[in-house]
Amino acid sequence: MLAQLPTYGYAAATGVASQNLSALLYPIAKLSAPPSATLAPSASGFGVFSAVIPISYRARTTGSGGGNITLQVTSDFSPAGGPSVAGGALQYSCSGASLGTPCSGWQTAALGYQTPVLTLPSTACTGGGGACSGPDSNSLNLNFTLTDDPVYATGSYSVQLTFIISAT
């Protein structure tokens, strides 16, 4: 015969804890561009040199803010004797923006200060659907032309470009 153990009336113990988890999301922006590009000559003599630089960017702006992407030419072409940004030889246009408003028409690149290439709207966001744009990364093409003046000495010349993105 089996002995029966006594049972005690213990109630099950439970606990509940609640926590409020919050995050404060600030405006943010990020861009990337290839490390270098080459201006290619036109098929005809003394035409223009041209290059396309693709820019990828992500952004989130506030309801009362916005943002922009600017171009800054930080130094003139080097070595001396060739084309000159200060002389108006380098121009650009903007095309293919998937978020925001690109610059309009051909712009003359300026030496030493920022020139606009794209304006981001308020309440902009990248990816996620809904009010955000569809792609996770947006794109913009910067189309550059350089005049080919016969007074330029032969040789290889380069210029430093800086792209800056901001969001508020």
N, C-alpha and C positions, 0 to 999 in steps of 0.2 A: 504494500500500500504506500502511496506517495503522500508525503507530508505537505501540507499546504502552508505557504509562507503568509504571514500577515501582510496586508496592504495598508498603506498609509495614505491619506488624502492630500497629497502635495499638488498644488496648482502649478501649471506651467508658467514659467517666467518669460516675459517678453519686454523688449525695450524699443522705443522709437526715438529717433533723432532726426531733426530736419536742419537743413543748411541752405542758405541762400548763396548761390554762386553767381558772381557778376563779372563782366568784363567791360572796360572802357576802350572803345575802338577809336583810334585817332586817324586823321587823314594820313595816307601813306602813298608813296610812289617809288617806282623802280624802273630803270631802263637799261637796255643793253644794245650794243652796236658792235659790228665786227672791228677787230683791232686795227685794220688798215684797209684802204681801198686805193685803186689805181685809176687815174684819169686816162682814158683811152683817146687817142687822136681820131679825128674824123677822117673819112675816106678821101676828102679833098684837101689839097694843100692849104695851109693857113686858115683852116676852119676853126672849130672849137674842140677842146678836149672835154670828155664827159665821163661821169661816174654816177652810179646810184648806190646810196648807202641805206640799207634797210635798218630801221630802228624798231625794237620790240619794247613794249612798255606795259606796266600794270599800274593801276591807280585806284584810290578811294578818296573821294572828296566829301566835304560836309554839305548840308543843304544850303548854307549861305556862302559857301566857298567856291572853289574851282581850282584850277591849276594851269600849268603850262610846261611846254618843253621849249628850251631856247638853245641856240647855237652860239658858241663863242669861239672866235678865231684868236688863239692865244699868242701866236707869233706869225710874222709874215713868211712868205716862201723863203727858203734858204737853199743854197747859198745865194748871195747877191748876184744881180745880173739877169735874173729871170723874171717871171711874172710877179705882180705885186697885188696883194689883197688891198693894201692902202690905196693903190691906184685904181681899184674897182675891177680887177681882172677876174675875180671869182664871184659867180652868181649861183643861186640855188632856187629851186621850187619844191613844193611839198605835194605829195599825192598819196592816195590809197589809205588814208587814215580810217581805222576801224572804230575809233572812239575819239570824239572831240572834233574840233574844227582846224584843219590845216591852214598854213599860210596861203595867201592867194597870189597868183602870178609869180613872176620872177623877182627875186630879191637880190640886192647886192650885199655880199657878205661884208661885215664890218670888222675891223681889227680892234681888239681890246675890249669890246663890250658885247653884251648878250642881245641877240636878235631873235624874235619869236619864230617858231616853226609850227607850234600847235597849241591850241587853247582847250583845256579840259573844262567841261561844264560842272555846275554844282550837282551834288548827289550822283556823281559818277562812281561806278564800281566795276571791277573787272571779274568776269566769270560768275558762275552761280545761277544764271537765269534770272527770271523775274525782272526786277528793275535794273539788274546788272546786265552788262553786255554779255553776249553769248560766249565769246572766246575767253580762255583763261589769260591769254597774253594778246595784247593789241599790237597793231603794226602801222608803220608810217614809212614812206619812202622819201628820202631826200635826194633830189636830182641836182647834181652839180655840173656847171659848165665853167670852163676856163678859156679865155680868149687866147688864141695862138698868134701873137704879134711877131713879125719878123725881126723886131729889135731885140727880142730875148736872145741871150747867148745860149748855145746848145748845152745840154747837160741834164742832169737829174735834179729835180727840185721837189721839196716837200713842205707841207704846212701842217701845223698842229690844230685840230678841231676838238672842242669839248662840248658835249651835249649835257644839259642840265634839266632835270625834271623837278617840279615842285607841286605840292598839293596842300590846300587849306580847307 
